[in-house]
Amino acid sequence: MNIKAICLGAAIALSASGGIALAGTLDEPDTMEPFFTDASMKTMKPMEEFKAVFMAMPAEKREAMKKECADMRQPYTAFCANVNTLGGHN
């Protein structure tokens, strides 16, 4: 019985922490919209405009965005490539 309780507790803790990791700066539409040219957020702005938007953000948001981009790849691969270039990770 104790092993079942421990396993259940561990499974719940892992699923809860995984869910929290997915909801971050990159998932906030208000933060992401300025980087795209269209409402569907499929076409990114050219690098010069992307950089202007990125540099206009508060430092805390830029750091959070860089950290999330370093931790995850999909579905933000192209976006994170730009962030990593601007953040000095490339």
BAMIDO-157293 format. One record per atom (N, C-alpha, C): residue number from 1; x, y, z; atom name. Coordinates in nm, 3 decimals, padded with zeros to 5 digits. Each point is the difference from the previous one (the first is absolute). Layout:
<node><lumlum>NUM</lumlum><u>X</u><v>Y</v><w>Z</w><sekol>CA</sekol></node>
...
//
This chain:
<node><lumlum>1</lumlum><u>00.082</u><v>-00.119</v><w>00.000</w><sekol>N</sekol></node>
<node><lumlum>1</lumlum><u>-00.082</u><v>00.119</v><w>00.000</w><sekol>CA</sekol></node>
<node><lumlum>1</lumlum><u>00.087</u><v>00.127</v><w>00.000</w><sekol>C</sekol></node>
<node><lumlum>2</lumlum><u>00.106</u><v>00.000</v><w>00.080</w><sekol>N</sekol></node>
<node><lumlum>2</lumlum><u>00.087</u><v>00.117</v><w>00.005</w><sekol>CA</sekol></node>
<node><lumlum>2</lumlum><u>00.071</u><v>00.025</v><w>-00.133</w><sekol>C</sekol></node>
<node><lumlum>3</lumlum><u>00.040</u><v>-00.108</v><w>-00.068</w><sekol>N</sekol></node>
<node><lumlum>3</lumlum><u>00.066</u><v>00.016</v><w>-00.129</w><sekol>CA</sekol></node>
<node><lumlum>3</lumlum><u>-00.096</u><v>00.061</v><w>-00.101</w><sekol>C</sekol></node>
<node><lumlum>4</lumlum><u>-00.126</u><v>-00.041</v><w>00.002</w><sekol>N</sekol></node>
<node><lumlum>4</lumlum><u>-00.100</u><v>00.057</v><w>-00.091</w><sekol>CA</sekol></node>
<node><lumlum>4</lumlum><u>-00.016</u><v>00.150</v><w>00.028</w><sekol>C</sekol></node>
<node><lumlum>5</lumlum><u>-00.007</u><v>00.037</v><w>00.126</w><sekol>N</sekol></node>
<node><lumlum>5</lumlum><u>-00.017</u><v>00.140</v><w>00.035</w><sekol>CA</sekol></node>
<node><lumlum>5</lumlum><u>00.121</u><v>00.083</v><w>-00.043</w><sekol>C</sekol></node>
<node><lumlum>6</lumlum><u>00.118</u><v>-00.053</v><w>00.017</w><sekol>N</sekol></node>
<node><lumlum>6</lumlum><u>00.122</u><v>00.070</v><w>-00.040</w><sekol>CA</sekol></node>
<node><lumlum>6</lumlum><u>00.003</u><v>00.018</v><w>-00.152</w><sekol>C</sekol></node>
<node><lumlum>7</lumlum><u>-00.031</u><v>-00.106</v><w>-00.072</w><sekol>N</sekol></node>
<node><lumlum>7</lumlum><u>00.000</u><v>00.007</v><w>-00.147</w><sekol>CA</sekol></node>
<node><lumlum>7</lumlum><u>-00.105</u><v>00.098</v><w>-00.050</w><sekol>C</sekol></node>
<node><lumlum>8</lumlum><u>-00.118</u><v>-00.003</v><w>00.061</w><sekol>N</sekol></node>
<node><lumlum>8</lumlum><u>-00.106</u><v>00.092</v><w>-00.039</w><sekol>CA</sekol></node>
<node><lumlum>8</lumlum><u>00.041</u><v>00.145</v><w>00.028</w><sekol>C</sekol></node>
<node><lumlum>9</lumlum><u>00.058</u><v>00.023</v><w>00.115</w><sekol>N</sekol></node>
<node><lumlum>9</lumlum><u>00.047</u><v>00.134</v><w>00.034</w><sekol>CA</sekol></node>
<node><lumlum>9</lumlum><u>00.107</u><v>00.049</v><w>-00.095</w><sekol>C</sekol></node>
<node><lumlum>10</lumlum><u>00.092</u><v>-00.087</v><w>-00.035</w><sekol>N</sekol></node>
<node><lumlum>10</lumlum><u>00.107</u><v>00.036</v><w>-00.094</w><sekol>CA</sekol></node>
<node><lumlum>10</lumlum><u>-00.057</u><v>00.031</v><w>-00.138</w><sekol>C</sekol></node>
<node><lumlum>11</lumlum><u>-00.097</u><v>-00.079</v><w>-00.045</w><sekol>N</sekol></node>
<node><lumlum>11</lumlum><u>-00.062</u><v>00.023</v><w>-00.130</w><sekol>CA</sekol></node>
<node><lumlum>11</lumlum><u>-00.073</u><v>00.133</v><w>-00.004</w><sekol>C</sekol></node>
<node><lumlum>12</lumlum><u>-00.070</u><v>00.031</v><w>00.106</w><sekol>N</sekol></node>
<node><lumlum>12</lumlum><u>-00.073</u><v>00.128</v><w>00.007</w><sekol>CA</sekol></node>
<node><lumlum>12</lumlum><u>00.099</u><v>00.117</v><w>00.001</w><sekol>C</sekol></node>
<node><lumlum>13</lumlum><u>00.106</u><v>-00.012</v><w>00.076</w><sekol>N</sekol></node>
<node><lumlum>13</lumlum><u>00.099</u><v>00.107</v><w>00.008</w><sekol>CA</sekol></node>
<node><lumlum>13</lumlum><u>00.067</u><v>00.023</v><w>-00.135</w><sekol>C</sekol></node>
<node><lumlum>14</lumlum><u>00.034</u><v>-00.107</v><w>-00.069</w><sekol>N</sekol></node>
<node><lumlum>14</lumlum><u>00.064</u><v>00.014</v><w>-00.131</w><sekol>CA</sekol></node>
<node><lumlum>14</lumlum><u>-00.094</u><v>00.060</v><w>-00.103</w><sekol>C</sekol></node>
<node><lumlum>15</lumlum><u>-00.126</u><v>-00.040</v><w>00.002</w><sekol>N</sekol></node>
<node><lumlum>15</lumlum><u>-00.094</u><v>00.055</v><w>-00.097</w><sekol>CA</sekol></node>
<node><lumlum>15</lumlum><u>-00.029</u><v>00.147</v><w>00.030</w><sekol>C</sekol></node>
<node><lumlum>16</lumlum><u>-00.006</u><v>00.036</v><w>00.126</w><sekol>N</sekol></node>
<node><lumlum>16</lumlum><u>-00.025</u><v>00.139</v><w>00.037</w><sekol>CA</sekol></node>
<node><lumlum>16</lumlum><u>00.119</u><v>00.088</v><w>-00.040</w><sekol>C</sekol></node>
<node><lumlum>17</lumlum><u>00.120</u><v>-00.046</v><w>00.026</w><sekol>N</sekol></node>
<node><lumlum>17</lumlum><u>00.117</u><v>00.081</v><w>-00.036</w><sekol>CA</sekol></node>
<node><lumlum>17</lumlum><u>00.017</u><v>00.009</v><w>-00.150</w><sekol>C</sekol></node>
<node><lumlum>18</lumlum><u>-00.035</u><v>-00.103</v><w>-00.074</w><sekol>N</sekol></node>
<node><lumlum>18</lumlum><u>00.006</u><v>00.003</v><w>-00.145</w><sekol>CA</sekol></node>
<node><lumlum>18</lumlum><u>-00.099</u><v>00.099</v><w>-00.058</w><sekol>C</sekol></node>
<node><lumlum>19</lumlum><u>-00.119</u><v>00.008</v><w>00.058</w><sekol>N</sekol></node>
<node><lumlum>19</lumlum><u>-00.101</u><v>00.094</v><w>-00.046</w><sekol>CA</sekol></node>
<node><lumlum>19</lumlum><u>00.042</u><v>00.143</v><w>00.025</w><sekol>C</sekol></node>
<node><lumlum>20</lumlum><u>00.065</u><v>00.025</v><w>00.110</w><sekol>N</sekol></node>
<node><lumlum>20</lumlum><u>00.046</u><v>00.134</v><w>00.033</w><sekol>CA</sekol></node>
<node><lumlum>20</lumlum><u>00.109</u><v>00.044</v><w>-00.098</w><sekol>C</sekol></node>
<node><lumlum>21</lumlum><u>00.087</u><v>-00.092</v><w>-00.037</w><sekol>N</sekol></node>
<node><lumlum>21</lumlum><u>00.109</u><v>00.034</v><w>-00.090</w><sekol>CA</sekol></node>
<node><lumlum>21</lumlum><u>-00.050</u><v>00.040</v><w>-00.138</w><sekol>C</sekol></node>
<node><lumlum>22</lumlum><u>-00.113</u><v>-00.054</v><w>-00.041</w><sekol>N</sekol></node>
<node><lumlum>22</lumlum><u>-00.052</u><v>00.030</v><w>-00.132</w><sekol>CA</sekol></node>
<node><lumlum>22</lumlum><u>-00.068</u><v>00.137</v><w>-00.007</w><sekol>C</sekol></node>
<node><lumlum>23</lumlum><u>-00.048</u><v>00.050</v><w>00.112</w><sekol>N</sekol></node>
<node><lumlum>23</lumlum><u>-00.067</u><v>00.129</v><w>00.002</w><sekol>CA</sekol></node>
<node><lumlum>23</lumlum><u>00.100</u><v>00.107</v><w>00.043</w><sekol>C</sekol></node>
<node><lumlum>24</lumlum><u>00.053</u><v>00.071</v><w>-00.098</w><sekol>N</sekol></node>
<node><lumlum>24</lumlum><u>00.101</u><v>00.099</v><w>00.031</w><sekol>CA</sekol></node>
<node><lumlum>24</lumlum><u>-00.013</u><v>00.121</v><w>-00.089</w><sekol>C</sekol></node>
<node><lumlum>25</lumlum><u>00.105</u><v>00.076</v><w>-00.006</w><sekol>N</sekol></node>
<node><lumlum>25</lumlum><u>00.004</u><v>00.123</v><w>-00.078</w><sekol>CA</sekol></node>
<node><lumlum>25</lumlum><u>-00.033</u><v>-00.026</v><w>-00.147</w><sekol>C</sekol></node>
<node><lumlum>26</lumlum><u>00.049</u><v>-00.110</v><w>-00.054</w><sekol>N</sekol></node>
<node><lumlum>26</lumlum><u>-00.023</u><v>-00.031</v><w>-00.140</w><sekol>CA</sekol></node>
<node><lumlum>26</lumlum><u>-00.145</u><v>-00.038</v><w>-00.029</w><sekol>C</sekol></node>
<node><lumlum>27</lumlum><u>-00.076</u><v>-00.028</v><w>00.103</w><sekol>N</sekol></node>
<node><lumlum>27</lumlum><u>-00.141</u><v>-00.036</v><w>-00.017</w><sekol>CA</sekol></node>
<node><lumlum>27</lumlum><u>-00.095</u><v>00.118</v><w>00.022</w><sekol>C</sekol></node>
<node><lumlum>28</lumlum><u>00.054</u><v>00.118</v><w>00.028</w><sekol>N</sekol></node>
<node><lumlum>28</lumlum><u>-00.082</u><v>00.118</v><w>00.023</w><sekol>CA</sekol></node>
<node><lumlum>28</lumlum><u>-00.022</u><v>00.074</v><w>-00.132</w><sekol>C</sekol></node>
<node><lumlum>29</lumlum><u>-00.122</u><v>-00.001</v><w>-00.053</w><sekol>N</sekol></node>
<node><lumlum>29</lumlum><u>-00.026</u><v>00.067</v><w>-00.129</w><sekol>CA</sekol></node>
<node><lumlum>29</lumlum><u>00.038</u><v>00.147</v><w>00.000</w><sekol>C</sekol></node>
<node><lumlum>30</lumlum><u>-00.025</u><v>00.070</v><w>00.110</w><sekol>N</sekol></node>
<node><lumlum>30</lumlum><u>00.033</u><v>00.143</v><w>00.006</w><sekol>CA</sekol></node>
<node><lumlum>30</lumlum><u>00.150</u><v>00.025</v><w>-00.015</w><sekol>C</sekol></node>
<node><lumlum>31</lumlum><u>00.079</u><v>-00.093</v><w>00.049</w><sekol>N</sekol></node>
<node><lumlum>31</lumlum><u>00.145</u><v>00.012</v><w>-00.011</w><sekol>CA</sekol></node>
<node><lumlum>31</lumlum><u>00.048</u><v>-00.036</v><w>-00.140</w><sekol>C</sekol></node>
<node><lumlum>32</lumlum><u>-00.061</u><v>-00.100</v><w>-00.060</w><sekol>N</sekol></node>
<node><lumlum>32</lumlum><u>00.047</u><v>-00.053</v><w>-00.127</w><sekol>CA</sekol></node>
<node><lumlum>32</lumlum><u>-00.050</u><v>00.077</v><w>-00.123</w><sekol>C</sekol></node>
<node><lumlum>33</lumlum><u>-00.119</u><v>00.059</v><w>00.006</w><sekol>N</sekol></node>
<node><lumlum>33</lumlum><u>-00.060</u><v>00.067</v><w>-00.116</w><sekol>CA</sekol></node>
<node><lumlum>33</lumlum><u>00.090</u><v>00.105</v><w>-00.066</w><sekol>C</sekol></node>
<node><lumlum>34</lumlum><u>00.071</u><v>00.084</v><w>00.076</w><sekol>N</sekol></node>
<node><lumlum>34</lumlum><u>00.082</u><v>00.103</v><w>-00.064</w><sekol>CA</sekol></node>
<node><lumlum>34</lumlum><u>00.113</u><v>-00.054</v><w>-00.089</w><sekol>C</sekol></node>
<node><lumlum>35</lumlum><u>00.035</u><v>-00.127</v><w>00.015</w><sekol>N</sekol></node>
<node><lumlum>35</lumlum><u>00.107</u><v>-00.059</v><w>-00.078</w><sekol>CA</sekol></node>
<node><lumlum>35</lumlum><u>-00.046</u><v>-00.053</v><w>-00.136</w><sekol>C</sekol></node>
<node><lumlum>36</lumlum><u>-00.131</u><v>00.003</v><w>-00.024</w><sekol>N</sekol></node>
<node><lumlum>36</lumlum><u>-00.055</u><v>-00.058</v><w>-00.122</w><sekol>CA</sekol></node>
<node><lumlum>36</lumlum><u>-00.072</u><v>00.105</v><w>-00.084</w><sekol>C</sekol></node>
<node><lumlum>37</lumlum><u>-00.008</u><v>-00.027</v><w>-00.129</w><sekol>N</sekol></node>
<node><lumlum>37</lumlum><u>-00.063</u><v>00.095</v><w>-00.093</w><sekol>CA</sekol></node>
<node><lumlum>37</lumlum><u>-00.149</u><v>-00.025</v><w>-00.016</w><sekol>C</sekol></node>
<node><lumlum>38</lumlum><u>-00.047</u><v>-00.118</v><w>00.039</w><sekol>N</sekol></node>
<node><lumlum>38</lumlum><u>-00.140</u><v>-00.035</v><w>-00.020</w><sekol>CA</sekol></node>
<node><lumlum>38</lumlum><u>-00.066</u><v>-00.041</v><w>00.131</w><sekol>C</sekol></node>
<node><lumlum>39</lumlum><u>-00.133</u><v>00.008</v><w>00.002</w><sekol>N</sekol></node>
<node><lumlum>39</lumlum><u>-00.076</u><v>-00.032</v><w>00.121</w><sekol>CA</sekol></node>
<node><lumlum>39</lumlum><u>00.010</u><v>-00.148</v><w>00.037</w><sekol>C</sekol></node>
<node><lumlum>40</lumlum><u>00.024</u><v>-00.086</v><w>-00.098</w><sekol>N</sekol></node>
<node><lumlum>40</lumlum><u>00.011</u><v>-00.144</v><w>00.029</w><sekol>CA</sekol></node>
<node><lumlum>40</lumlum><u>00.138</u><v>-00.037</v><w>00.056</w><sekol>C</sekol></node>
<node><lumlum>41</lumlum><u>00.090</u><v>00.097</v><w>00.005</w><sekol>N</sekol></node>
<node><lumlum>41</lumlum><u>00.136</u><v>-00.018</v><w>00.051</w><sekol>CA</sekol></node>
<node><lumlum>41</lumlum><u>00.073</u><v>-00.114</v><w>-00.071</w><sekol>C</sekol></node>
<node><lumlum>42</lumlum><u>-00.006</u><v>00.003</v><w>-00.132</w><sekol>N</sekol></node>
<node><lumlum>42</lumlum><u>00.070</u><v>-00.099</v><w>-00.082</w><sekol>CA</sekol></node>
<node><lumlum>42</lumlum><u>00.122</u><v>00.060</v><w>-00.069</w><sekol>C</sekol></node>
<node><lumlum>43</lumlum><u>-00.002</u><v>00.130</v><w>-00.027</w><sekol>N</sekol></node>
<node><lumlum>43</lumlum><u>00.109</u><v>00.065</v><w>-00.072</w><sekol>CA</sekol></node>
<node><lumlum>43</lumlum><u>00.072</u><v>00.098</v><w>00.092</w><sekol>C</sekol></node>
<node><lumlum>44</lumlum><u>00.128</u><v>-00.028</v><w>00.028</w><sekol>N</sekol></node>
<node><lumlum>44</lumlum><u>00.077</u><v>00.088</v><w>00.087</w><sekol>CA</sekol></node>
<node><lumlum>44</lumlum><u>00.044</u><v>00.125</v><w>-00.076</w><sekol>C</sekol></node>
<node><lumlum>45</lumlum><u>00.018</u><v>00.105</v><w>00.076</w><sekol>N</sekol></node>
<node><lumlum>45</lumlum><u>00.052</u><v>00.125</v><w>-00.056</w><sekol>CA</sekol></node>
<node><lumlum>45</lumlum><u>00.145</u><v>-00.020</v><w>-00.041</w><sekol>C</sekol></node>
<node><lumlum>46</lumlum><u>00.050</u><v>00.082</v><w>-00.091</w><sekol>N</sekol></node>
<node><lumlum>46</lumlum><u>00.142</u><v>-00.007</v><w>-00.037</w><sekol>CA</sekol></node>
<node><lumlum>46</lumlum><u>00.088</u><v>00.024</v><w>00.124</w><sekol>C</sekol></node>
<node><lumlum>47</lumlum><u>00.123</u><v>-00.048</v><w>-00.004</w><sekol>N</sekol></node>
<node><lumlum>47</lumlum><u>00.088</u><v>00.005</v><w>00.117</w><sekol>CA</sekol></node>
<node><lumlum>47</lumlum><u>00.016</u><v>00.140</v><w>00.056</w><sekol>C</sekol></node>
<node><lumlum>48</lumlum><u>00.009</u><v>00.102</v><w>-00.083</w><sekol>N</sekol></node>
<node><lumlum>48</lumlum><u>00.016</u><v>00.136</v><w>00.050</w><sekol>CA</sekol></node>
<node><lumlum>48</lumlum><u>-00.119</u><v>00.041</v><w>00.087</w><sekol>C</sekol></node>
<node><lumlum>49</lumlum><u>-00.122</u><v>-00.028</v><w>-00.047</w><sekol>N</sekol></node>
<node><lumlum>49</lumlum><u>-00.120</u><v>00.032</v><w>00.078</w><sekol>CA</sekol></node>
<node><lumlum>49</lumlum><u>-00.012</u><v>-00.091</v><w>00.122</w><sekol>C</sekol></node>
<node><lumlum>50</lumlum><u>00.036</u><v>-00.128</v><w>-00.017</w><sekol>N</sekol></node>
<node><lumlum>50</lumlum><u>-00.002</u><v>-00.097</v><w>00.110</w><sekol>CA</sekol></node>
<node><lumlum>50</lumlum><u>00.091</u><v>00.051</v><w>00.112</w><sekol>C</sekol></node>
<node><lumlum>51</lumlum><u>00.120</u><v>00.045</v><w>-00.038</w><sekol>N</sekol></node>
<node><lumlum>51</lumlum><u>00.096</u><v>00.050</v><w>00.099</w><sekol>CA</sekol></node>
<node><lumlum>51</lumlum><u>-00.055</u><v>00.124</v><w>00.072</w><sekol>C</sekol></node>
<node><lumlum>52</lumlum><u>-00.065</u><v>00.089</v><w>-00.072</w><sekol>N</sekol></node>
<node><lumlum>52</lumlum><u>-00.056</u><v>00.121</v><w>00.062</w><sekol>CA</sekol></node>
<node><lumlum>52</lumlum><u>-00.105</u><v>-00.037</v><w>00.105</w><sekol>C</sekol></node>
<node><lumlum>53</lumlum><u>-00.086</u><v>-00.096</v><w>-00.034</w><sekol>N</sekol></node>
<node><lumlum>53</lumlum><u>-00.103</u><v>-00.045</v><w>00.095</w><sekol>CA</sekol></node>
<node><lumlum>53</lumlum><u>00.066</u><v>-00.066</v><w>00.120</w><sekol>C</sekol></node>
<node><lumlum>54</lumlum><u>00.097</u><v>-00.086</v><w>-00.026</w><sekol>N</sekol></node>
<node><lumlum>54</lumlum><u>00.069</u><v>-00.073</v><w>00.108</w><sekol>CA</sekol></node>
<node><lumlum>54</lumlum><u>00.070</u><v>00.096</v><w>00.096</w><sekol>C</sekol></node>
<node><lumlum>55</lumlum><u>00.071</u><v>00.097</v><w>-00.054</w><sekol>N</sekol></node>
<node><lumlum>55</lumlum><u>00.074</u><v>00.094</v><w>00.083</w><sekol>CA</sekol></node>
<node><lumlum>55</lumlum><u>-00.091</u><v>00.097</v><w>00.075</w><sekol>C</sekol></node>
<node><lumlum>56</lumlum><u>-00.122</u><v>00.019</v><w>-00.049</w><sekol>N</sekol></node>
<node><lumlum>56</lumlum><u>-00.094</u><v>00.089</v><w>00.067</w><sekol>CA</sekol></node>
<node><lumlum>56</lumlum><u>-00.070</u><v>-00.067</v><w>00.119</w><sekol>C</sekol></node>
<node><lumlum>57</lumlum><u>00.014</u><v>-00.132</v><w>00.009</w><sekol>N</sekol></node>
<node><lumlum>57</lumlum><u>-00.062</u><v>-00.073</v><w>00.111</w><sekol>CA</sekol></node>
<node><lumlum>57</lumlum><u>00.076</u><v>00.026</v><w>00.129</w><sekol>C</sekol></node>
<node><lumlum>58</lumlum><u>-00.069</u><v>-00.012</v><w>00.115</w><sekol>N</sekol></node>
<node><lumlum>58</lumlum><u>00.072</u><v>00.010</v><w>00.127</w><sekol>CA</sekol></node>
<node><lumlum>58</lumlum><u>00.107</u><v>-00.111</v><w>00.010</w><sekol>C</sekol></node>
<node><lumlum>59</lumlum><u>00.108</u><v>00.029</v><w>00.066</w><sekol>N</sekol></node>
<node><lumlum>59</lumlum><u>00.111</u><v>-00.095</v><w>00.012</w><sekol>CA</sekol></node>
<node><lumlum>59</lumlum><u>-00.044</u><v>-00.133</v><w>00.060</w><sekol>C</sekol></node>
<node><lumlum>60</lumlum><u>-00.093</u><v>00.003</v><w>00.094</w><sekol>N</sekol></node>
<node><lumlum>60</lumlum><u>-00.047</u><v>-00.123</v><w>00.064</w><sekol>CA</sekol></node>
<node><lumlum>60</lumlum><u>-00.068</u><v>-00.091</v><w>-00.102</w><sekol>C</sekol></node>
<node><lumlum>61</lumlum><u>-00.081</u><v>00.060</v><w>-00.089</w><sekol>N</sekol></node>
<node><lumlum>61</lumlum><u>-00.069</u><v>-00.080</v><w>-00.102</w><sekol>CA</sekol></node>
<node><lumlum>61</lumlum><u>00.100</u><v>-00.055</v><w>-00.102</w><sekol>C</sekol></node>
<node><lumlum>62</lumlum><u>00.099</u><v>00.081</v><w>-00.036</w><sekol>N</sekol></node>
<node><lumlum>62</lumlum><u>00.102</u><v>-00.048</v><w>-00.094</w><sekol>CA</sekol></node>
<node><lumlum>62</lumlum><u>00.074</u><v>-00.119</v><w>00.060</w><sekol>C</sekol></node>
<node><lumlum>63</lumlum><u>00.037</u><v>00.010</v><w>00.126</w><sekol>N</sekol></node>
<node><lumlum>63</lumlum><u>00.072</u><v>-00.109</v><w>00.066</w><sekol>CA</sekol></node>
<node><lumlum>63</lumlum><u>-00.088</u><v>-00.125</v><w>00.009</w><sekol>C</sekol></node>
<node><lumlum>64</lumlum><u>-00.127</u><v>00.017</v><w>00.034</w><sekol>N</sekol></node>
<node><lumlum>64</lumlum><u>-00.092</u><v>-00.115</v><w>00.008</w><sekol>CA</sekol></node>
<node><lumlum>64</lumlum><u>-00.013</u><v>-00.065</v><w>-00.138</w><sekol>C</sekol></node>
<node><lumlum>65</lumlum><u>-00.010</u><v>00.082</v><w>-00.103</w><sekol>N</sekol></node>
<node><lumlum>65</lumlum><u>-00.013</u><v>-00.052</v><w>-00.136</w><sekol>CA</sekol></node>
<node><lumlum>65</lumlum><u>00.126</u><v>-00.076</v><w>-00.040</w><sekol>C</sekol></node>
<node><lumlum>66</lumlum><u>00.119</u><v>00.055</v><w>00.031</w><sekol>N</sekol></node>
<node><lumlum>66</lumlum><u>00.125</u><v>-00.067</v><w>-00.033</w><sekol>CA</sekol></node>
<node><lumlum>66</lumlum><u>00.011</u><v>-00.134</v><w>00.074</w><sekol>C</sekol></node>
<node><lumlum>67</lumlum><u>-00.042</u><v>-00.002</v><w>00.126</w><sekol>N</sekol></node>
<node><lumlum>67</lumlum><u>00.005</u><v>-00.124</v><w>00.078</w><sekol>CA</sekol></node>
<node><lumlum>67</lumlum><u>-00.092</u><v>-00.105</v><w>-00.058</w><sekol>C</sekol></node>
<node><lumlum>68</lumlum><u>-00.123</u><v>00.040</v><w>-00.034</w><sekol>N</sekol></node>
<node><lumlum>68</lumlum><u>-00.094</u><v>-00.096</v><w>-00.058</w><sekol>CA</sekol></node>
<node><lumlum>68</lumlum><u>00.050</u><v>-00.052</v><w>-00.134</w><sekol>C</sekol></node>
<node><lumlum>69</lumlum><u>00.059</u><v>00.087</v><w>-00.079</w><sekol>N</sekol></node>
<node><lumlum>69</lumlum><u>00.052</u><v>-00.043</v><w>-00.130</w><sekol>CA</sekol></node>
<node><lumlum>69</lumlum><u>00.117</u><v>-00.097</v><w>00.017</w><sekol>C</sekol></node>
<node><lumlum>70</lumlum><u>00.078</u><v>00.018</v><w>00.105</w><sekol>N</sekol></node>
<node><lumlum>70</lumlum><u>00.111</u><v>-00.091</v><w>00.025</w><sekol>CA</sekol></node>
<node><lumlum>70</lumlum><u>-00.051</u><v>-00.136</v><w>00.048</w><sekol>C</sekol></node>
<node><lumlum>71</lumlum><u>-00.117</u><v>-00.002</v><w>00.064</w><sekol>N</sekol></node>
<node><lumlum>71</lumlum><u>-00.055</u><v>-00.124</v><w>00.056</w><sekol>CA</sekol></node>
<node><lumlum>71</lumlum><u>-00.085</u><v>-00.079</v><w>-00.097</w><sekol>C</sekol></node>
<node><lumlum>72</lumlum><u>-00.058</u><v>00.064</v><w>-00.100</w><sekol>N</sekol></node>
<node><lumlum>72</lumlum><u>-00.091</u><v>-00.072</v><w>-00.089</w><sekol>CA</sekol></node>
<node><lumlum>72</lumlum><u>00.029</u><v>00.031</v><w>-00.146</w><sekol>C</sekol></node>
<node><lumlum>73</lumlum><u>-00.045</u><v>-00.087</v><w>-00.085</w><sekol>N</sekol></node>
<node><lumlum>73</lumlum><u>00.025</u><v>00.017</v><w>-00.143</w><sekol>CA</sekol></node>
<node><lumlum>73</lumlum><u>-00.130</u><v>00.016</v><w>-00.079</w><sekol>C</sekol></node>
<node><lumlum>74</lumlum><u>-00.093</u><v>-00.087</v><w>00.015</w><sekol>N</sekol></node>
<node><lumlum>74</lumlum><u>-00.124</u><v>00.003</v><w>-00.079</w><sekol>CA</sekol></node>
<node><lumlum>74</lumlum><u>-00.111</u><v>00.061</v><w>00.083</w><sekol>C</sekol></node>
<node><lumlum>75</lumlum><u>-00.094</u><v>00.068</v><w>-00.053</w><sekol>N</sekol></node>
<node><lumlum>75</lumlum><u>-00.020</u><v>00.039</v><w>-00.139</w><sekol>CA</sekol></node>
<node><lumlum>75</lumlum><u>00.061</u><v>00.136</v><w>-00.034</w><sekol>C</sekol></node>
<node><lumlum>76</lumlum><u>00.094</u><v>00.044</v><w>00.078</w><sekol>N</sekol></node>
<node><lumlum>76</lumlum><u>00.056</u><v>00.135</v><w>-00.014</w><sekol>CA</sekol></node>
<node><lumlum>76</lumlum><u>00.139</u><v>00.001</v><w>-00.061</w><sekol>C</sekol></node>
<node><lumlum>77</lumlum><u>00.035</u><v>-00.096</v><w>-00.081</w><sekol>N</sekol></node>
<node><lumlum>77</lumlum><u>00.136</u><v>-00.014</v><w>-00.051</w><sekol>CA</sekol></node>
<node><lumlum>77</lumlum><u>00.051</u><v>00.125</v><w>-00.071</w><sekol>C</sekol></node>
<node><lumlum>78</lumlum><u>-00.075</u><v>00.049</v><w>-00.098</w><sekol>N</sekol></node>
<node><lumlum>78</lumlum><u>00.045</u><v>00.118</v><w>-00.076</w><sekol>CA</sekol></node>
<node><lumlum>78</lumlum><u>00.001</u><v>00.124</v><w>00.087</w><sekol>C</sekol></node>
<node><lumlum>79</lumlum><u>-00.101</u><v>00.015</v><w>00.083</w><sekol>N</sekol></node>
<node><lumlum>79</lumlum><u>-00.008</u><v>00.115</v><w>00.091</w><sekol>CA</sekol></node>
<node><lumlum>79</lumlum><u>00.121</u><v>-00.002</v><w>00.094</w><sekol>C</sekol></node>
<node><lumlum>80</lumlum><u>00.026</u><v>-00.115</v><w>00.060</w><sekol>N</sekol></node>
<node><lumlum>80</lumlum><u>00.110</u><v>-00.011</v><w>00.096</w><sekol>CA</sekol></node>
<node><lumlum>80</lumlum><u>00.136</u><v>00.017</v><w>-00.067</w><sekol>C</sekol></node>
<node><lumlum>81</lumlum><u>00.010</u><v>-00.034</v><w>-00.127</w><sekol>N</sekol></node>
<node><lumlum>81</lumlum><u>00.126</u><v>00.024</v><w>-00.070</w><sekol>CA</sekol></node>
<node><lumlum>81</lumlum><u>00.030</u><v>00.150</v><w>-00.002</w><sekol>C</sekol></node>
<node><lumlum>82</lumlum><u>-00.102</u><v>00.081</v><w>-00.025</w><sekol>N</sekol></node>
<node><lumlum>82</lumlum><u>00.018</u><v>00.146</v><w>00.002</w><sekol>CA</sekol></node>
<node><lumlum>82</lumlum><u>00.033</u><v>00.048</v><w>00.141</w><sekol>C</sekol></node>
<node><lumlum>83</lumlum><u>-00.073</u><v>-00.050</v><w>00.099</w><sekol>N</sekol></node>
<node><lumlum>83</lumlum><u>00.024</u><v>00.041</v><w>00.139</w><sekol>CA</sekol></node>
<node><lumlum>83</lumlum><u>00.141</u><v>-00.037</v><w>00.042</w><sekol>C</sekol></node>
<node><lumlum>84</lumlum><u>00.043</u><v>-00.121</v><w>-00.035</w><sekol>N</sekol></node>
<node><lumlum>84</lumlum><u>00.135</u><v>-00.045</v><w>00.037</w><sekol>CA</sekol></node>
<node><lumlum>84</lumlum><u>00.108</u><v>00.084</v><w>-00.069</w><sekol>C</sekol></node>
<node><lumlum>85</lumlum><u>-00.025</u><v>00.040</v><w>-00.124</w><sekol>N</sekol></node>
<node><lumlum>85</lumlum><u>00.094</u><v>00.086</v><w>-00.071</w><sekol>CA</sekol></node>
<node><lumlum>85</lumlum><u>00.011</u><v>00.135</v><w>00.071</w><sekol>C</sekol></node>
<node><lumlum>86</lumlum><u>-00.112</u><v>00.056</v><w>00.038</w><sekol>N</sekol></node>
<node><lumlum>86</lumlum><u>00.000</u><v>00.130</v><w>00.068</w><sekol>CA</sekol></node>
<node><lumlum>86</lumlum><u>00.051</u><v>-00.011</v><w>00.143</w><sekol>C</sekol></node>
<node><lumlum>87</lumlum><u>-00.024</u><v>-00.114</v><w>00.063</w><sekol>N</sekol></node>
<node><lumlum>87</lumlum><u>00.041</u><v>-00.019</v><w>00.138</w><sekol>CA</sekol></node>
<node><lumlum>87</lumlum><u>00.141</u><v>-00.047</v><w>00.017</w><sekol>C</sekol></node>
<node><lumlum>88</lumlum><u>00.071</u><v>-00.019</v><w>-00.110</w><sekol>N</sekol></node>
<node><lumlum>88</lumlum><u>00.140</u><v>-00.041</v><w>00.009</w><sekol>CA</sekol></node>
<node><lumlum>88</lumlum><u>00.023</u><v>-00.148</v><w>00.019</w><sekol>C</sekol></node>
<node><lumlum>89</lumlum><u>-00.100</u><v>-00.084</v><w>-00.028</w><sekol>N</sekol></node>
<node><lumlum>89</lumlum><u>00.017</u><v>-00.143</v><w>00.015</w><sekol>CA</sekol></node>
<node><lumlum>89</lumlum><u>00.048</u><v>-00.068</v><w>-00.126</w><sekol>C</sekol></node>
<node><lumlum>90</lumlum><u>00.017</u><v>00.072</v><w>-00.109</w><sekol>N</sekol></node>
<node><lumlum>90</lumlum><u>00.048</u><v>-00.059</v><w>-00.125</w><sekol>CA</sekol></node>
<node><lumlum>90</lumlum><u>00.141</u><v>00.043</v><w>-00.029</w><sekol>C</sekol></node>
//
